[in-house]
Amino acid sequence: MNATAPLALPLDLKSALLVVLPAHALLWQAEDTVPYECDGLTAYRQRPMAVALPETEDQVQGVLRVCHAAGVPVVARGAGTGLSGGAMPLANGVTLSLAKFNRQISIDIDSCTARVQSGVRNLAISEAAASLGLYYAPDPSSQIACTIGGNVTENSGGVHCLKYGLTLHNVLKVRGFTVEGDPIEIGSDALDTPGFDLLPVLVGSEGMLAVTMEVTVKLIPKPKLARCIMASFDDMRKAGDAVASVIAAGIIPAGLEMMDKPMTAAVEAFVHAGYDLTAEAILLCESDGTPEEVAEEIERMTAVLQGCGATAIAVSRDEAERLKFWSGRKNAFPASGRISPDYMCMDSTIPRKRLADILLAIQGMEKKYDLKCANVFHAGDGNLHPLILFDANDPDQLHRCELFGADILETSVAMGGTVTGEHGVGVEKLNSMCVQFTAAENEFMFAVKRAFDLKGTLNPGKVIPTLQRCAEYGKMVIKGGRMPLPELERF
């Protein structure tokens, strides 16, 4: 992807920023801003005009006020682990890094909550609460690196989101700043809040509405026991039907994940988790709770899986083996990086009953676009993560990869699903939003954006496609073409 050359940092803007930031906290030279040119979606890159690295909330507020007065776009950034280009900079904008807000973790044992700065890593919350017998449930695969502020921005999930919910269901309050630099607090320490409940609007808004500085999250007691079933299937449809059957039986596992044969081969070579390499698909089904609850649920799930045609079933005997089973799923992305120069991780959601249908459709797309695809997903809630393997150094492969990805997203919509589950829209799925939503629906989302950000300078040009973009996309699809990376779009 050919990125636009960043604009030179104007002297007056530089001077204004250096009034609110120490000199070492403002980067504008090319060699200093290159590390910020993309997030986890590396196929698209753009160097920012400047990067601000504030160390205090007053400095964050100052940067926002300076940029708003100058009409300069701002893109907030956490750890940069996002997979949809949501934190990709703008050539005429300032990237606001919140990486230094990674120290404060205050745990309230009485209310089972933690108050953390936005730059605190997801896993660090559970590590800090472990001695109290508590943990933070949402566990994205990137939890060792991703930050809670980024999780709020994308409404991240994880392998245990089926039972314990997404970020939204585990957050009580978010405090931060509007694009103008005004303090904002949404939610409360209680279970309810007076006035409009805006927390579901802010969580998952992909950095378009506010800059998150502090989050109050719920902590839950660590279960006394957890065990995991690894079930093999010789047919993709049987595995998909087994997922629906487990839920239909009234069982809500702590985790219910599926991997296809190419993915199990990739991760087994990487972590040696003991996966069945002859299976067309494997399911990981976890139960947690008291020993009695776990024993009963494991027995019930085993019966359902056997009834759906599982060819082999293994149940973890101890905690070490349970973690071994999960190690493959948790390392699916790095394992894919070992077998391909690049991969594009898609993210869509479909009804559980259509799991086999979408996987068979993806197999057809592999032939259509002449690219391989390995699949891993949160089967329990129908959230797919196909990893399209390609070489970004080959423009034609990148082009085919983009078409492949769009095909997966739009096929998901046709099957009754959505274009995203937890990775967000960012820039990656702008075109597919034209398929998911009507012009009137997109305009309604713009209205929400304007209510928070009238000038449209906070993470602009992402998530919501303009009417013009959707019209252009319709023409390009007819021609089998490809859309360019969007320029700054005003609302």
C-alpha positions as CSV (number, residue, x, y, z in Angstrom):
1,M,0.0,0.0,0.0
2,N,1.5,3.3,-1.0
3,A,1.1,5.7,1.9
4,T,0.8,9.5,1.5
5,A,3.8,11.4,2.6
6,P,3.1,13.0,5.9
7,L,2.8,16.8,6.1
8,A,5.7,18.7,7.7
9,L,4.9,19.8,11.2
10,P,4.0,23.5,11.0
11,L,6.2,25.7,13.2
12,D,3.3,27.3,15.0
13,L,1.7,23.9,15.8
14,K,5.1,22.5,17.0
15,S,5.6,25.5,19.2
16,A,2.1,25.2,20.7
17,L,2.6,21.5,21.4
18,L,5.9,22.1,23.0
19,V,4.2,24.4,25.5
20,V,2.1,21.5,26.8
21,L,4.7,18.7,26.2
22,P,8.3,18.3,27.2
23,A,10.6,18.2,24.2
24,H,11.3,14.5,24.5
25,A,7.6,13.8,24.3
26,L,7.0,15.1,20.8
27,L,8.3,13.2,17.7
28,W,8.2,14.5,14.2
29,Q,11.3,13.3,12.4
30,A,10.8,10.4,10.0
31,E,13.0,7.9,11.8
32,D,11.0,8.6,15.0
33,T,7.5,8.3,13.6
34,V,8.0,5.2,11.4
35,P,7.2,2.8,14.4
36,Y,3.7,4.3,14.6
37,E,2.8,4.0,10.9
38,C,0.4,1.0,11.4
39,D,-1.2,-1.2,14.0
40,G,-1.6,-5.0,13.7
41,L,-3.0,-4.6,10.2
42,T,0.4,-4.1,8.6
43,A,-0.9,-4.2,5.0
44,Y,-1.8,-0.5,5.3
45,R,0.8,2.1,6.5
46,Q,0.9,5.8,7.0
47,R,3.4,7.9,8.9
48,P,1.8,10.7,11.0
49,M,2.7,14.3,10.9
50,A,3.8,14.0,14.6
51,V,3.5,11.7,17.6
52,A,2.7,13.0,21.1
53,L,3.9,10.9,24.1
54,P,2.3,12.6,27.1
55,E,3.1,11.5,30.6
56,T,0.3,13.3,32.5
57,E,-3.4,13.8,32.0
58,D,-2.8,17.5,31.9
59,Q,-0.5,17.0,28.9
60,V,-3.1,14.8,27.2
61,Q,-5.7,17.6,27.7
62,G,-3.2,20.2,26.4
63,V,-2.5,18.2,23.2
64,L,-6.2,17.8,22.5
65,R,-6.9,21.5,23.1
66,V,-4.0,22.6,20.9
67,C,-5.0,20.2,18.0
68,H,-8.7,21.1,18.3
69,A,-8.0,24.8,18.1
70,A,-5.8,24.2,15.0
71,G,-8.3,21.9,13.4
72,V,-5.7,19.1,13.3
73,P,-6.9,15.5,13.4
74,V,-5.9,13.3,16.4
75,V,-5.6,9.5,16.5
76,A,-5.3,8.0,20.0
77,R,-3.1,4.8,20.2
78,G,-2.6,2.2,22.8
79,A,-0.3,-0.8,22.2
80,G,-1.0,-0.9,18.5
81,T,-2.2,-4.5,18.6
82,G,-5.5,-3.8,16.8
83,L,-6.2,-5.7,13.6
84,S,-8.4,-3.4,11.6
85,G,-6.3,-0.3,11.1
86,G,-8.2,1.7,13.7
87,A,-5.0,3.2,15.1
88,M,-3.5,3.9,11.7
89,P,-2.2,7.6,11.6
90,L,-3.2,10.4,9.2
91,A,-0.6,12.2,7.1
92,N,-2.0,15.5,8.4
93,G,-2.6,14.4,12.0
94,V,-1.1,13.8,15.4
95,T,-0.9,10.4,16.9
96,L,-1.6,10.5,20.6
97,S,0.2,7.6,22.3
98,L,-1.1,6.6,25.7
99,A,1.6,4.0,26.3
100,K,3.0,5.8,29.3
101,F,-0.3,5.5,31.3
102,N,0.6,2.0,32.3
103,R,1.2,2.2,36.1
104,Q,-1.9,2.7,38.1
105,I,-3.9,-0.4,39.1
106,S,-6.0,0.2,42.2
107,I,-8.0,-2.8,43.4
108,D,-11.1,-2.6,45.6
109,I,-11.5,-6.0,47.2
110,D,-14.9,-5.1,48.7
111,S,-16.5,-4.2,45.4
112,C,-14.4,-6.6,43.3
113,T,-13.4,-3.9,40.9
114,A,-10.1,-2.4,39.6
115,R,-9.4,1.1,38.5
116,V,-6.7,1.2,35.9
117,Q,-5.0,3.6,33.6
118,S,-5.7,3.2,29.9
119,G,-2.2,1.9,29.0
120,V,-2.3,-1.0,31.5
121,R,-2.0,-4.3,29.8
122,N,-5.0,-6.6,29.9
123,L,-3.1,-9.5,31.5
124,A,-1.5,-7.2,34.1
125,I,-4.9,-6.6,35.7
126,S,-5.4,-10.4,36.4
127,E,-1.8,-10.6,37.5
128,A,-2.3,-7.9,40.0
129,A,-5.6,-9.4,41.3
130,A,-4.3,-13.0,41.4
131,S,-3.2,-12.9,45.1
132,L,-6.8,-11.9,46.0
133,G,-8.3,-14.8,44.2
134,L,-9.7,-12.6,41.5
135,Y,-9.2,-12.0,37.8
136,Y,-10.4,-9.9,34.8
137,A,-12.4,-12.2,32.5
138,P,-12.0,-10.8,28.9
139,D,-8.9,-12.4,27.5
140,P,-8.0,-11.5,23.9
141,S,-5.2,-13.5,22.3
142,S,-3.1,-10.4,22.5
143,Q,-3.7,-10.0,26.3
144,I,0.0,-10.1,27.1
145,A,0.4,-6.8,25.2
146,C,-2.9,-5.2,24.4
147,T,-4.1,-2.4,26.7
148,I,-7.4,-1.9,28.6
149,G,-7.9,1.4,26.8
150,G,-7.6,-0.4,23.4
151,N,-10.0,-3.1,24.7
152,V,-12.6,-0.4,25.5
153,T,-12.1,1.2,22.1
154,E,-12.7,-2.1,20.3
155,N,-15.0,-3.9,22.8
156,S,-12.6,-6.8,22.8
157,G,-13.6,-10.3,23.7
158,G,-11.5,-13.5,24.0
159,V,-11.9,-17.2,24.3
160,H,-13.9,-16.8,27.5
161,C,-16.3,-14.2,26.2
162,L,-19.1,-16.7,25.6
163,K,-19.7,-17.2,29.4
164,Y,-18.3,-14.0,30.8
165,G,-19.0,-11.4,28.1
166,L,-17.1,-8.8,26.1
167,T,-15.3,-5.8,27.5
168,L,-18.7,-3.9,27.7
169,H,-20.1,-6.5,30.1
170,N,-17.0,-6.2,32.4
171,V,-16.6,-2.4,32.5
172,L,-18.4,-0.1,35.0
173,K,-16.9,3.3,34.2
174,V,-14.7,5.1,31.7
175,R,-13.1,8.5,32.3
176,G,-11.3,10.5,29.7
177,F,-11.4,13.6,27.5
178,T,-13.5,14.8,24.6
179,V,-11.8,15.9,21.4
180,E,-12.0,19.5,22.8
181,G,-10.0,18.4,25.9
182,D,-13.0,18.6,28.2
183,P,-13.1,15.9,31.0
184,I,-15.8,13.2,30.5
185,E,-16.9,10.4,32.7
186,I,-19.4,7.8,31.5
187,G,-20.8,5.0,33.7
188,S,-20.5,4.8,37.5
189,D,-19.1,2.7,40.3
190,A,-22.6,1.4,40.9
191,L,-24.5,-1.1,38.7
192,D,-26.6,1.7,37.2
193,T,-26.0,5.4,36.3
194,P,-28.3,8.4,36.2
195,G,-29.3,9.8,32.9
196,F,-28.7,8.2,29.5
197,D,-26.6,5.0,29.6
198,L,-23.8,6.0,27.2
199,L,-21.4,3.3,28.2
200,P,-22.5,1.0,25.4
201,V,-22.0,3.9,23.0
202,L,-18.5,4.7,24.1
203,V,-17.3,1.1,24.4
204,G,-16.5,-0.2,20.9
205,S,-16.6,3.3,19.3
206,E,-13.1,2.8,17.9
207,G,-11.6,6.0,19.2
208,M,-14.1,8.3,17.4
209,L,-15.9,9.7,20.4
210,A,-13.5,10.3,23.2
211,V,-9.9,9.5,24.5
212,T,-10.0,7.0,27.3
213,M,-7.7,7.7,30.3
214,E,-9.0,5.5,33.1
215,V,-11.3,2.5,33.3
216,T,-13.1,0.8,36.2
217,V,-13.5,-2.9,35.5
218,K,-15.2,-5.8,37.2
219,L,-13.2,-8.6,38.7
220,I,-14.6,-12.0,39.3
221,P,-13.5,-14.9,41.6
222,K,-11.1,-17.4,40.0
223,P,-13.0,-20.7,39.6
224,K,-12.0,-23.5,41.9
225,L,-11.5,-25.8,38.9
226,A,-11.4,-25.6,35.1
227,R,-11.1,-28.5,32.7
228,C,-11.0,-28.5,28.9
229,I,-12.4,-31.0,26.4
230,M,-10.5,-31.4,23.1
231,A,-12.8,-33.1,20.5
232,S,-11.8,-34.2,17.0
233,F,-14.2,-34.3,14.0
234,D,-13.6,-35.9,10.6
235,D,-16.1,-33.5,9.0
236,M,-16.5,-29.7,9.2
237,R,-20.2,-29.8,9.3
238,K,-20.3,-32.3,12.2
239,A,-18.0,-29.9,14.1
240,G,-20.2,-26.9,13.3
241,D,-23.4,-28.8,14.3
242,A,-21.7,-29.9,17.5
243,V,-21.2,-26.2,18.5
244,A,-24.9,-25.4,18.0
245,S,-25.9,-28.6,19.8
246,V,-23.9,-27.8,22.9
247,I,-25.6,-24.4,23.2
248,A,-29.0,-25.9,22.4
249,A,-28.5,-28.3,25.3
250,G,-28.6,-25.4,27.6
251,I,-24.8,-25.5,28.3
252,I,-22.8,-22.3,28.3
253,P,-19.1,-23.3,28.3
254,A,-16.5,-21.0,29.7
255,G,-14.9,-21.3,26.3
256,L,-15.9,-23.0,23.0
257,E,-13.4,-22.6,20.2
258,M,-12.9,-24.3,16.8
259,M,-9.8,-24.7,14.6
260,D,-9.7,-26.2,11.1
261,K,-7.1,-28.7,9.8
262,P,-4.6,-26.1,8.4
263,M,-4.7,-24.1,11.6
264,T,-4.2,-27.1,13.9
265,A,-1.2,-28.1,11.7
266,A,0.3,-24.7,12.0
267,V,-0.1,-24.4,15.8
268,E,1.0,-28.0,16.5
269,A,4.3,-27.4,14.8
270,F,4.7,-24.2,16.8
271,V,3.7,-25.2,20.4
272,H,3.2,-29.0,20.3
273,A,-0.2,-28.8,22.1
274,G,-1.1,-32.4,21.3
275,Y,-3.7,-31.6,18.6
276,D,-5.1,-34.4,16.4
277,L,-3.6,-33.6,13.0
278,T,-5.9,-36.1,11.2
279,A,-9.0,-34.2,12.2
280,E,-10.8,-31.9,9.8
281,A,-11.7,-29.7,12.8
282,I,-11.1,-29.7,16.5
283,L,-13.2,-28.1,19.3
284,L,-12.0,-26.9,22.6
285,C,-14.8,-26.8,25.2
286,E,-14.0,-25.6,28.7
287,S,-16.0,-25.9,31.9
288,D,-15.2,-24.0,35.1
289,G,-16.7,-23.7,38.5
290,T,-16.8,-26.0,41.5
291,P,-15.5,-29.5,41.1
292,E,-19.0,-30.8,41.2
293,E,-20.3,-28.3,38.6
294,V,-17.3,-29.0,36.3
295,A,-17.7,-32.8,36.5
296,E,-21.4,-32.6,35.6
297,E,-20.9,-30.2,32.7
298,I,-18.0,-32.1,31.3
299,E,-20.1,-35.3,31.3
300,R,-23.0,-33.5,29.5
301,M,-20.8,-31.8,26.9
302,T,-19.0,-35.1,26.2
303,A,-22.3,-36.8,25.6
304,V,-23.4,-34.0,23.2
305,L,-20.1,-34.1,21.3
306,Q,-20.2,-37.9,21.0
307,G,-23.7,-37.7,19.7
308,C,-22.6,-35.3,17.0
309,G,-19.9,-37.7,15.7
310,A,-16.7,-36.7,17.5
311,T,-14.0,-39.2,16.5
312,A,-11.9,-38.6,19.5
313,I,-12.3,-36.8,22.9
314,A,-9.6,-35.9,25.4
315,V,-10.3,-34.2,28.7
316,S,-7.5,-32.3,30.5
317,R,-6.4,-34.2,33.6
318,D,-4.8,-31.3,35.4
319,E,-4.1,-27.5,35.0
320,A,-0.9,-28.1,33.1
321,E,-2.7,-30.1,30.4
322,R,-5.6,-27.6,30.2
323,L,-3.1,-24.8,29.5
324,K,-1.4,-27.0,27.0
325,F,-4.7,-27.5,25.1
326,W,-5.2,-23.7,25.1
327,S,-1.7,-22.9,24.1
328,G,-2.4,-23.8,20.5
329,R,-5.5,-21.6,20.3
330,K,-3.7,-18.7,22.0
331,N,-0.8,-18.9,19.6
332,A,-2.8,-19.3,16.4
333,F,-1.7,-15.9,15.1
334,P,2.1,-16.2,15.7
335,A,2.0,-19.8,14.4
336,S,0.5,-18.5,11.2
337,G,3.3,-16.0,10.9
338,R,5.7,-18.9,10.8
339,I,4.1,-20.5,7.7
340,S,3.5,-17.3,5.6
341,P,5.3,-14.0,5.0
342,D,2.1,-12.2,5.8
343,Y,-1.5,-12.8,6.8
344,M,-4.6,-10.8,7.1
345,C,-6.8,-11.8,10.0
346,M,-10.5,-11.2,9.2
347,D,-13.2,-10.9,11.8
348,S,-16.9,-11.4,11.2
349,T,-19.8,-13.0,13.0
350,I,-22.5,-15.4,11.8
351,P,-25.3,-17.5,13.4
352,R,-23.8,-20.6,15.0
353,K,-25.9,-22.9,12.8
354,R,-24.0,-21.5,9.7
355,L,-20.5,-22.3,10.9
356,A,-20.0,-25.2,8.5
357,D,-21.6,-23.2,5.6
358,I,-19.1,-20.3,6.0
359,L,-16.1,-22.6,6.3
360,L,-17.1,-24.5,3.2
361,A,-17.6,-21.2,1.4
362,I,-14.1,-20.1,2.5
363,Q,-12.7,-23.3,1.0
364,G,-14.3,-22.3,-2.3
365,M,-12.8,-18.8,-2.0
366,E,-9.3,-20.3,-1.6
367,K,-9.6,-21.6,-5.1
368,K,-11.2,-18.5,-6.4
369,Y,-8.4,-16.2,-5.2
370,D,-5.6,-18.7,-5.3
371,L,-4.6,-18.1,-1.6
372,K,-4.6,-20.3,1.4
373,C,-6.7,-19.6,4.5
374,A,-6.4,-21.0,8.1
375,N,-9.4,-20.7,10.3
376,V,-9.7,-20.2,14.1
377,F,-12.7,-18.7,15.8
378,H,-14.9,-18.2,18.9
379,A,-17.3,-20.9,17.8
380,G,-19.6,-20.4,20.7
381,D,-20.7,-17.0,19.6
382,G,-20.0,-17.4,15.9
383,N,-17.1,-15.0,15.7
384,L,-14.8,-16.1,12.8
385,H,-11.1,-15.3,12.5
386,P,-10.0,-16.5,9.1
387,L,-6.3,-15.9,8.5
388,I,-5.6,-15.3,4.8
389,L,-2.0,-16.1,3.9
390,F,-0.2,-14.0,1.4
391,D,3.0,-12.1,0.5
392,A,2.6,-8.3,0.9
393,N,5.6,-7.8,-1.3
394,D,3.5,-9.1,-4.2
395,P,0.9,-6.4,-5.1
396,D,-1.2,-8.9,-6.9
397,Q,-1.4,-11.1,-3.8
398,L,-2.3,-8.2,-1.7
399,H,-5.0,-7.3,-4.1
400,R,-6.4,-10.8,-4.1
401,C,-6.2,-10.9,-0.3
402,E,-8.3,-7.8,-0.1
403,L,-10.9,-9.3,-2.4
404,F,-10.9,-12.5,-0.5
405,G,-11.4,-10.7,2.8
406,A,-14.2,-8.6,1.5
407,D,-15.8,-11.8,0.1
408,I,-15.7,-13.4,3.6
409,L,-17.2,-10.4,5.2
410,E,-20.0,-10.0,2.7
411,T,-20.8,-13.7,2.7
412,S,-21.1,-13.5,6.5
413,V,-23.7,-10.7,6.1
414,A,-25.6,-12.8,3.5
415,M,-25.7,-15.6,6.0
416,G,-27.3,-13.4,8.6
417,G,-24.2,-12.2,10.3
418,T,-22.1,-9.0,10.6
419,V,-18.9,-7.7,9.2
420,T,-17.2,-7.6,12.6
421,G,-17.2,-9.3,16.0
422,E,-14.5,-7.8,18.1
423,H,-11.7,-6.4,15.9
424,G,-13.6,-3.3,14.8
425,V,-14.1,-1.7,11.4
426,G,-11.1,0.7,11.3
427,V,-10.1,1.2,7.7
428,E,-10.1,-2.4,6.8
429,K,-13.9,-2.9,6.6
430,L,-15.1,0.5,5.5
431,N,-16.2,-0.9,2.1
432,S,-18.1,-3.8,3.7
433,M,-20.0,-1.4,5.9
434,C,-21.6,-0.3,2.7
435,V,-23.0,-3.8,2.3
436,Q,-24.0,-4.2,6.0
437,F,-25.8,-0.8,6.4
438,T,-28.0,1.5,4.4
439,A,-27.1,5.1,3.7
440,A,-29.7,6.2,6.3
441,E,-28.2,3.9,8.9
442,N,-24.7,5.2,8.2
443,E,-26.0,8.8,8.5
444,F,-27.5,8.0,11.9
445,M,-24.0,6.8,13.1
446,F,-22.5,10.0,11.7
447,A,-25.0,11.9,13.8
448,V,-23.8,10.1,17.0
449,K,-20.2,11.0,15.9
450,R,-21.1,14.7,15.5
451,A,-22.7,14.8,18.9
452,F,-19.3,14.0,20.4
453,D,-17.0,15.5,17.8
454,L,-18.7,18.2,15.7
455,K,-15.6,19.0,13.6
456,G,-14.9,15.3,13.0
457,T,-11.2,15.5,13.9
458,L,-11.0,12.5,16.4
459,N,-9.9,9.4,14.4
460,P,-11.6,10.6,11.3
461,G,-12.1,8.7,8.0
462,K,-12.7,5.4,9.7
463,V,-15.5,3.1,10.8
464,I,-18.4,4.8,9.0
465,P,-18.3,5.1,5.2
466,T,-19.6,8.2,3.5
467,L,-22.3,8.1,0.9
468,Q,-19.8,8.8,-1.8
469,R,-17.5,6.0,-0.7
470,C,-20.4,3.5,-0.8
471,A,-21.4,4.7,-4.3
472,E,-17.8,4.3,-5.5
473,Y,-17.6,0.9,-3.9
474,G,-20.6,-0.3,-5.7
475,K,-19.1,0.7,-9.0
476,M,-15.7,-0.9,-8.1
477,V,-17.3,-4.2,-7.2
478,I,-19.0,-4.4,-10.6
479,K,-15.5,-4.0,-12.2
480,G,-13.9,-6.4,-9.7
481,G,-11.6,-3.6,-8.5
482,R,-10.1,-2.5,-5.3
483,M,-10.7,0.6,-3.2
484,P,-7.8,2.8,-2.1
485,L,-7.0,3.7,1.4
486,P,-9.5,6.4,2.4
487,E,-8.3,10.0,2.7
488,L,-9.5,12.2,5.5
489,E,-13.3,12.4,5.3
490,R,-15.2,15.3,6.8
491,F,-18.7,14.9,8.1
